Amino acid sequence: MATAGLKTIIALSFVLAIGFLLVILSCALYKVYYPLLVVATYVLAPVPNWIAVRCSNPDDFVESTGNGILDLGRFCTGFMVVMGIALPAVLAHAALINTAAMVMCIIGGLLIYGTIISFGMFFQEEQEF
């Protein structure tokens, strides 16, 4: 994979800004700030996966065969991503936020999480052995 350049950083930051703008607009236009909880779920979603990768193979010289920690990290990350989509739907169903705010919040949250994943894919270090 080619190294990520300045255009990639600019494109990712533009998409991230649009995602945050949609989530903030979903709060500010309707004067209800519950959808800001979605930002926390999408920002914290990669953390269990990152911790699981670090804990899965503490020794660089011995290959471990157990993938239980990796599976737990992926499960927790998936749970938080689904929670980021379901939370605005539950808030809209409970009539705490408007349906338009729910749509903007879900689209903005997916853009935020997609940017975080893309950033991780483009800027991961290659391992040399």
MDTraj code that builds the backbone (N, CA, C; nanometers):
import mdtraj as md
import numpy as np

residues = "MET ALA THR ALA GLY LEU LYS THR ILE ILE ALA LEU SER PHE VAL LEU ALA ILE GLY PHE LEU LEU VAL ILE LEU SER CYS ALA LEU TYR LYS VAL TYR TYR PRO LEU LEU VAL VAL ALA THR TYR VAL LEU ALA PRO VAL PRO ASN TRP ILE ALA VAL ARG CYS SER ASN PRO ASP ASP PHE VAL GLU SER THR GLY ASN GLY ILE LEU ASP LEU GLY ARG PHE CYS THR GLY PHE MET VAL VAL MET GLY ILE ALA LEU PRO ALA VAL LEU ALA HIS ALA ALA LEU ILE ASN THR ALA ALA MET VAL MET CYS ILE ILE GLY GLY LEU LEU ILE TYR GLY THR ILE ILE SER PHE GLY MET PHE PHE GLN GLU GLU GLN GLU PHE".split()
xyz = np.array([
    [0.0848, -0.1174, 0.0000],
    [0.0000, 0.0000, 0.0000],
    [0.0894, 0.1238, 0.0000],
    [0.0521, 0.2198, -0.0794],
    [0.1311, 0.3419, -0.0880],
    [0.1140, 0.4247, 0.0387],
    [0.2145, 0.5038, 0.0661],
    [0.2060, 0.5869, 0.1855],
    [0.1016, 0.6961, 0.1654],
    [0.0380, 0.7314, 0.2735],
    [-0.0660, 0.8343, 0.2692],
    [0.0000, 0.9713, 0.2618],
    [-0.0546, 1.0525, 0.1782],
    [0.0027, 1.1839, 0.1589],
    [-0.0838, 1.2935, 0.2147],
    [-0.0499, 1.4133, 0.1735],
    [-0.1198, 1.5317, 0.2214],
    [-0.2650, 1.5347, 0.1746],
    [-0.2913, 1.4859, 0.0523],
    [-0.4288, 1.4848, 0.0014],
    [-0.5177, 1.3931, 0.0838],
    [-0.4623, 1.2825, 0.1301],
    [-0.5395, 1.1901, 0.2135],
    [-0.5748, 1.2546, 0.3470],
    [-0.4796, 1.3228, 0.4067],
    [-0.5045, 1.3903, 0.5339],
    [-0.6102, 1.4987, 0.5176],
    [-0.6023, 1.5736, 0.4095],
    [-0.6997, 1.6801, 0.3850],
    [-0.8386, 1.6213, 0.3619],
    [-0.8475, 1.5131, 0.2834],
    [-0.9775, 1.4514, 0.2567],
    [-1.0385, 1.3930, 0.3841],
    [-0.9568, 1.3252, 0.4649],
    [-1.0086, 1.2680, 0.5893],
    [-1.0536, 1.3762, 0.6867],
    [-0.9785, 1.4848, 0.6952],
    [-1.0189, 1.5920, 0.7863],
    [-1.1458, 1.6617, 0.7377],
    [-1.1635, 1.6708, 0.6066],
    [-1.2856, 1.7301, 0.5514],
    [-1.4074, 1.6436, 0.5843],
    [-1.3948, 1.5121, 0.5662],
    [-1.5059, 1.4216, 0.5971],
    [-1.5348, 1.4218, 0.7478],
    [-1.4297, 1.4249, 0.8295],
    [-1.4489, 1.4305, 0.9742],
    [-1.5206, 1.5591, 1.0152],
    [-1.4844, 1.6699, 0.9536],
    [-1.5499, 1.7973, 0.9844],
    [-1.6973, 1.7952, 0.9448],
    [-1.7283, 1.7324, 0.8320],
    [-1.8689, 1.7216, 0.7905],
    [-1.9464, 1.6348, 0.8894],
    [-1.8847, 1.5257, 0.9357],
    [-1.9509, 1.4399, 1.0338],
    [-1.9810, 1.5135, 1.1628],
    [-1.8809, 1.5854, 1.2151],
    [-1.9039, 1.6629, 1.3373],
    [-2.0066, 1.7729, 1.3152],
    [-2.0041, 1.8355, 1.1966],
    [-2.1015, 1.9397, 1.1663],
    [-2.2433, 1.8844, 1.1675],
    [-2.2626, 1.7660, 1.1095],
    [-2.3964, 1.7075, 1.1089],
    [-2.4444, 1.6738, 1.2498],
    [-2.3565, 1.6205, 1.3318],
    [-2.3977, 1.5864, 1.4685],
    [-2.4270, 1.7133, 1.5486],
    [-2.3446, 1.8141, 1.5345],
    [-2.3672, 1.9391, 1.6075],
    [-2.4933, 2.0094, 1.5570],
    [-2.5164, 2.0057, 1.4257],
    [-2.6395, 2.0649, 1.3726],
    [-2.7635, 1.9890, 1.4188],
    [-2.7515, 1.8573, 1.4319],
    [-2.8670, 1.7813, 1.4802],
    [-2.9019, 1.8199, 1.6232],
    [-2.8037, 1.8699, 1.6964],
    [-2.8300, 1.9181, 1.8328],
    [-2.8770, 2.0629, 1.8321],
    [-2.8062, 2.1473, 1.7601],
    [-2.8305, 2.2915, 1.7690],
    [-2.9593, 2.3345, 1.6997],
    [-2.9961, 2.2704, 1.5913],
    [-3.1164, 2.3132, 1.5197],
    [-3.2436, 2.2870, 1.5992],
    [-3.2425, 2.1840, 1.6806],
    [-3.3624, 2.1473, 1.7549],
    [-3.3487, 2.1726, 1.9049],
    [-3.2359, 2.2311, 1.9458],
    [-3.2098, 2.2709, 2.0841],
    [-3.2228, 2.1554, 2.1845],
    [-3.1821, 2.0363, 2.1406],
    [-3.1767, 1.9174, 2.2254],
    [-3.0392, 1.8562, 2.2041],
    [-2.9648, 1.8379, 2.3120],
    [-2.8244, 1.8010, 2.2977],
    [-2.7951, 1.6547, 2.3315],
    [-2.8959, 1.5702, 2.3313],
    [-2.8744, 1.4272, 2.3528],
    [-2.7910, 1.3612, 2.2423],
    [-2.8034, 1.4019, 2.1165],
    [-2.7244, 1.3349, 2.0122],
    [-2.5728, 1.3509, 2.0273],
    [-2.5266, 1.4382, 2.1134],
    [-2.3815, 1.4499, 2.1343],
    [-2.3238, 1.3242, 2.1992],
    [-2.4081, 1.2422, 2.2598],
    [-2.3605, 1.1156, 2.3155],
    [-2.3078, 1.0230, 2.2063],
    [-2.3564, 1.0397, 2.0848],
    [-2.3110, 0.9566, 1.9735],
    [-2.1647, 0.9825, 1.9428],
    [-2.1217, 1.1062, 1.9571],
    [-1.9809, 1.1387, 1.9319],
    [-1.8916, 1.0614, 2.0282],
    [-1.9330, 1.0520, 2.1528],
    [-1.8530, 0.9780, 2.2503],
    [-1.8430, 0.8305, 2.2139],
    [-1.9536, 0.7720, 2.1668],
    [-1.9479, 0.6298, 2.1305],
    [-1.8591, 0.6055, 2.0106],
    [-1.8623, 0.6945, 1.9118],
    [-1.7792, 0.6736, 1.7933],
    [-1.6324, 0.7042, 1.8203],
    [-1.6049, 0.7965, 1.9087],
    [-1.4649, 0.8257, 1.9418],
    [-1.4053, 0.7136, 2.0270],
    [-1.4858, 0.6571, 2.1172],
    [-1.4365, 0.5496, 2.2035],
    [-1.4454, 0.4110, 2.1397],
    [-1.5126, 0.3977, 2.0250],
    [-1.5317, 0.2665, 1.9636],
    [-1.4013, 0.1953, 1.9259],
    [-1.3000, 0.2611, 1.8716],
    [-1.1776, 0.1881, 1.8357],
    [-1.0904, 0.1495, 1.9553],
    [-1.1176, 0.2034, 2.0731],
    [-1.0308, 0.1796, 2.1889],
    [-1.0260, 0.0324, 2.2310],
    [-1.1396, -0.0402, 2.2410],
    [-1.1281, -0.1823, 2.2792],
    [-1.0489, -0.2645, 2.1777],
    [-1.0655, -0.2333, 2.0505],
    [-0.9908, -0.3043, 1.9468],
    [-0.8419, -0.2751, 1.9583],
    [-0.8067, -0.1523, 1.9860],
    [-0.6664, -0.1137, 2.0001],
    [-0.6040, -0.1826, 2.1217],
    [-0.6784, -0.1864, 2.2317],
    [-0.6279, -0.2526, 2.3525],
    [-0.6126, -0.4022, 2.3287],
    [-0.7086, -0.4621, 2.2592],
    [-0.7027, -0.6061, 2.2339],
    [-0.5844, -0.6428, 2.1454],
    [-0.5544, -0.5611, 2.0480],
    [-0.4392, -0.5886, 1.9614],
    [-0.3099, -0.5786, 2.0409],
    [-0.3013, -0.4821, 2.1300],
    [-0.1804, -0.4659, 2.2115],
    [-0.1647, -0.5809, 2.3114],
    [-0.2751, -0.6309, 2.3646],
    [-0.2685, -0.7359, 2.4662],
    [-0.2629, -0.8765, 2.4083],
    [-0.2968, -0.8932, 2.2816],
    [-0.3085, -1.0272, 2.2258],
    [-0.1735, -1.0950, 2.2072],
    [-0.0701, -1.0202, 2.1780],
    [0.0610, -1.0799, 2.1546],
    [0.1673, -0.9967, 2.2253],
    [0.1865, -1.0182, 2.3559],
    [0.2830, -0.9360, 2.4286],
    [0.4274, -0.9667, 2.3916],
    [0.4537, -1.0860, 2.3395],
    [0.5901, -1.1238, 2.3046],
    [0.6046, -1.1180, 2.1532],
    [0.6999, -1.0420, 2.1064],
    [0.7200, -1.0267, 1.9625],
    [0.7815, -1.1500, 1.8987],
    [0.8447, -1.2356, 1.9779],
    [0.9173, -1.3481, 1.9212],
    [0.8368, -1.4773, 1.9204],
    [0.7340, -1.4863, 2.0026],
    [0.6537, -1.6074, 2.0119],
    [0.5148, -1.5761, 1.9580],
    [0.4706, -1.6542, 1.8612],
    [0.3373, -1.6353, 1.8027],
    [0.2337, -1.7038, 1.8913],
    [0.1347, -1.6288, 1.9390],
    [0.0317, -1.6878, 2.0238],
    [-0.0827, -1.7392, 1.9363],
    [-0.1469, -1.8452, 1.9812],
    [-0.2543, -1.9052, 1.9025],
    [-0.3924, -1.8619, 1.9489],
    [-0.4065, -1.8052, 2.0676],
    [-0.5372, -1.7664, 2.1196],
    [-0.5846, -1.6352, 2.0610],
    [-0.7086, -1.6339, 2.0139],
    [-0.7669, -1.5119, 1.9589],
    [-0.8834, -1.4625, 2.0428],
    [-0.8950, -1.5082, 2.1663],
    [-1.0065, -1.4681, 2.2514],
    [-1.0060, -1.3198, 2.2825],
    [-0.8892, -1.2649, 2.3068],
    [-0.8801, -1.1220, 2.3380],
    [-0.9156, -1.0388, 2.2156],
    [-0.8687, -1.0823, 2.0990],
    [-0.9025, -1.0101, 1.9758],
    [-1.0532, -1.0146, 1.9495],
    [-1.1138, -1.1304, 1.9716],
    [-1.2585, -1.1425, 1.9508],
    [-1.3360, -1.0543, 2.0481],
    [-1.2912, -1.0469, 2.1726],
    [-1.3569, -0.9605, 2.2702],
    [-1.3448, -0.8132, 2.2309],
    [-1.2276, -0.7726, 2.1836],
    [-1.2089, -0.6350, 2.1394],
    [-1.2960, -0.6009, 2.0203],
    [-1.3047, -0.6931, 1.9248],
    [-1.3913, -0.6698, 1.8085],
    [-1.5383, -0.6650, 1.8487],
    [-1.5768, -0.7503, 1.9442],
    [-1.7151, -0.7495, 1.9916],
    [-1.7492, -0.6164, 2.0573],
    [-1.6609, -0.5681, 2.1445],
    [-1.6864, -0.4408, 2.2132],
    [-1.6899, -0.3249, 2.1141],
    [-1.6011, -0.3267, 2.0143],
    [-1.6022, -0.2224, 1.9126],
    [-1.7312, -0.2276, 1.8325],
    [-1.7718, -0.3463, 1.7921],
    [-1.8977, -0.3604, 1.7182],
    [-2.0175, -0.3170, 1.7995],
    [-2.0159, -0.3491, 1.9296],
    [-2.1246, -0.3070, 2.0176],
    [-2.1339, -0.1551, 2.0225],
    [-2.0203, -0.0879, 2.0322],
    [-2.0228, 0.0583, 2.0416],
    [-2.0657, 0.1226, 1.9100],
    [-2.0270, 0.0627, 1.7965],
    [-2.0707, 0.1162, 1.6675],
    [-2.2218, 0.1000, 1.6519],
    [-2.2742, -0.0173, 1.6874],
    [-2.4181, -0.0393, 1.6793],
    [-2.4912, 0.0523, 1.7776],
    [-2.4326, 0.0753, 1.8958],
    [-2.4932, 0.1665, 1.9918],
    [-2.4970, 0.3089, 1.9370],
    [-2.3951, 0.3479, 1.8608],
    [-2.3948, 0.4804, 1.8004],
    [-2.5036, 0.4983, 1.6967],
    [-2.5450, 0.3890, 1.6338],
    [-2.6547, 0.3960, 1.5371],
    [-2.7898, 0.3830, 1.6088],
    [-2.7955, 0.2951, 1.7076],
    [-2.9225, 0.2680, 1.7747],
    [-2.9629, 0.3766, 1.8734],
    [-2.8666, 0.4444, 1.9336],
    [-2.8993, 0.5458, 2.0338],
    [-2.9854, 0.6589, 1.9767],
    [-2.9518, 0.7166, 1.8614],
    [-3.0424, 0.8189, 1.8068],
    [-3.1797, 0.7628, 1.7694],
    [-3.1840, 0.6362, 1.7250],
    [-3.3139, 0.5768, 1.6916],
    [-3.3993, 0.5599, 1.8164],
    [-3.3382, 0.5193, 1.9259],
    [-3.4122, 0.5050, 2.0513],
    [-3.4562, 0.6418, 2.1035],
    [-3.3687, 0.7408, 2.0926],
    [-3.4056, 0.8756, 2.1369],
    [-3.5196, 0.9318, 2.0529],
    [-3.5182, 0.9045, 1.9222],
    [-3.6275, 0.9514, 1.8360],
    [-3.7557, 0.8749, 1.8660],
    [-3.7451, 0.7461, 1.8948],
    [-3.8639, 0.6670, 1.9274],
    [-3.9263, 0.7125, 2.0595],
    [-3.8431, 0.7555, 2.1522],
    [-3.8932, 0.8059, 2.2803],
    [-3.9353, 0.9522, 2.2723],
    [-3.9301, 1.0099, 2.1535],
    [-3.9697, 1.1492, 2.1269],
    [-3.8826, 1.2491, 2.2028],
    [-3.7585, 1.2132, 2.2300],
    [-3.6657, 1.3078, 2.2912],
    [-3.5951, 1.3929, 2.1868],
    [-3.5795, 1.3394, 2.0650],
    [-3.5228, 1.4168, 1.9544],
    [-3.6143, 1.4014, 1.8332],
    [-3.5974, 1.4895, 1.7373],
    [-3.6748, 1.4891, 1.6150],
    [-3.6206, 1.3817, 1.5202],
    [-3.7045, 1.3367, 1.4256],
    [-3.6606, 1.2359, 1.3292],
    [-3.5507, 1.2899, 1.2382],
    [-3.5592, 1.4157, 1.1993],
    [-3.4546, 1.4747, 1.1156],
    [-3.3218, 1.4821, 1.1924],
    [-3.3302, 1.5108, 1.3218],
    [-3.2086, 1.5117, 1.4040],
    [-3.1501, 1.3723, 1.4133],
    [-3.2364, 1.2709, 1.4183],
    [-3.1882, 1.1327, 1.4222],
    [-3.1139, 1.0986, 1.2945],
    [-3.1673, 1.1348, 1.1806],
    [-3.1031, 1.1039, 1.0525],
    [-2.9691, 1.1757, 1.0415],
    [-2.9663, 1.3043, 1.0768],
    [-2.8399, 1.3782, 1.0707],
    [-2.7375, 1.3211, 1.1666],
    [-2.7820, 1.2791, 1.2824],
    [-2.6919, 1.2248, 1.3832],
    [-2.6340, 1.0905, 1.3383],
    [-2.7157, 1.0052, 1.2798],
    [-2.6668, 0.8749, 1.2333],
    [-2.5692, 0.8922, 1.1176],
    [-2.6024, 0.9770, 1.0214],
    [-2.5118, 0.9996, 0.9074],
    [-2.3820, 1.0628, 0.9550],
    [-2.3904, 1.1625, 1.0423],
    [-2.2694, 1.2254, 1.0952],
    [-2.1844, 1.1283, 1.1752],
    [-2.2472, 1.0441, 1.2555],
    [-2.1736, 0.9450, 1.3331],
    [-2.1039, 0.8439, 1.2456],
    [-2.1708, 0.7986, 1.1398],
    [-2.1065, 0.7040, 1.0484],
    [-1.9895, 0.7685, 0.9743],
    [-2.0018, 0.8952, 0.9415],
    [-1.8887, 0.9650, 0.8788],
    [-1.7710, 0.9765, 0.9753],
    [-1.8001, 1.0037, 1.1019],
    [-1.6936, 1.0144, 1.2026],
    [-1.6236, 0.8801, 1.2194],
    [-1.7007, 0.7731, 1.2363],
    [-1.6389, 0.6429, 1.2568],
    [-1.5662, 0.5959, 1.1305],
    [-1.6239, 0.6209, 1.0143],
    [-1.5572, 0.5858, 0.8885],
    [-1.4244, 0.6574, 0.8721],
    [-1.4181, 0.7821, 0.9169],
    [-1.2933, 0.8568, 0.9108],
    [-1.1900, 0.7985, 1.0062],
    [-1.2334, 0.7593, 1.1244],
    [-1.1404, 0.7000, 1.2210],
    [-1.0834, 0.5699, 1.1660],
    [-1.1688, 0.4868, 1.1071],
    [-1.1230, 0.3605, 1.0491],
    [-1.0308, 0.3864, 0.9302],
    [-1.0669, 0.4799, 0.8438],
    [-0.9827, 0.5118, 0.7274],
    [-0.8476, 0.5652, 0.7694],
    [-0.8464, 0.6484, 0.8718],
    [-0.7197, 0.7005, 0.9220],
    [-0.6310, 0.5863, 0.9707],
    [-0.6898, 0.4910, 1.0418],
    [-0.6137, 0.3759, 1.0894],
    [-0.5610, 0.2904, 0.9758],
    [-0.6401, 0.2759, 0.8696],
    [-0.5967, 0.1943, 0.7565],
    [-0.4857, 0.2618, 0.6767],
    [-0.4975, 0.3918, 0.6546],
    [-0.3996, 0.4615, 0.5723],
    [-0.2669, 0.4849, 0.6431],
    [-0.2704, 0.4993, 0.7749],
    [-0.1507, 0.5387, 0.8459],
    [-0.0955, 0.4311, 0.9379],
    [-0.1277, 0.3053, 0.9152],
    [-0.0693, 0.2005, 0.9973],
    [0.0713, 0.1677, 0.9466],
    [0.1572, 0.1333, 1.0389],
    [0.2963, 0.1044, 1.0047],
    [0.3081, -0.0367, 0.9520],
    [0.3926, -0.0523, 0.8528],
    [0.4189, -0.1845, 0.7971],
    [0.5161, -0.2567, 0.8868],
    [0.4914, -0.3846, 0.9135],
    [0.5817, -0.4635, 0.9981],
    [0.6828, -0.5332, 0.9079],
    [0.8079, -0.5234, 0.9476],
    [0.9150, -0.5867, 0.8720],
    [0.9739, -0.7006, 0.9537],
    [0.9910, -0.8163, 0.8885],
    [1.0501, -0.9303, 0.9548],
    [1.1619, -0.9850, 0.8711],
])
top = md.Topology()
chain = top.add_chain()
for i, resn in enumerate(residues, 1):
    res = top.add_residue(resn, chain, resSeq=i)
    for name in ("N", "CA", "C"):
        top.add_atom(name, md.element.get_by_symbol(name[0]), res)
traj = md.Trajectory(xyz[None], top)
